[in-house]
Amino acid sequence: MKEIYTLRLDRYDYGIILNTLNDRRTEMIKNDQDTEIIDNTLLKVIEAKERYKGCDRSER
């Protein structure tokens, strides 16, 4: 079975993760490498942000 991890991040940490993944994706594109894994991870990070948008911790 697949393990699932949940992270609670502030805006700063979220931005670091998003920018790092995007930088890695850009580097892979320059090296003509497949970016599918990074693309999927970026989408998960972006969707996770939207999933809890507008909720405070007590609502989760």
DACORBEL-V421520 format. One record per residue. N is the residue number from 1. RES is the residue in three letters. PHI is phi in whole degrees, 0 to 359 (NA if undefined). Layout:
n	res	phi
N	RES	PHI
N	RES	PHI
This chain:
n	res	phi
1	MET	NA
2	LYS	285
3	GLU	276
4	ILE	240
5	TYR	245
6	THR	242
7	LEU	241
8	ARG	250
9	LEU	237
10	ASP	276
11	ARG	300
12	TYR	296
13	ASP	297
14	TYR	301
15	GLY	297
16	ILE	298
17	ILE	297
18	LEU	298
19	ASN	294
20	THR	296
21	LEU	297
22	ASN	294
23	ASP	298
24	ARG	296
25	ARG	298
26	THR	300
27	GLU	298
28	MET	293
29	ILE	296
30	LYS	299
31	ASN	270
32	ASP	54
33	GLN	254
34	ASP	291
35	THR	251
36	GLU	303
37	ILE	296
38	ILE	294
39	ASP	301
40	ASN	297
41	THR	292
42	LEU	301
43	LEU	298
44	LYS	297
45	VAL	295
46	ILE	296
47	GLU	293
48	ALA	296
49	LYS	300
50	GLU	288
51	ARG	299
52	TYR	250
53	LYS	299
54	GLY	86
55	CYS	258
56	ASP	263
57	ARG	300
58	SER	291
59	GLU	276
60	ARG	280
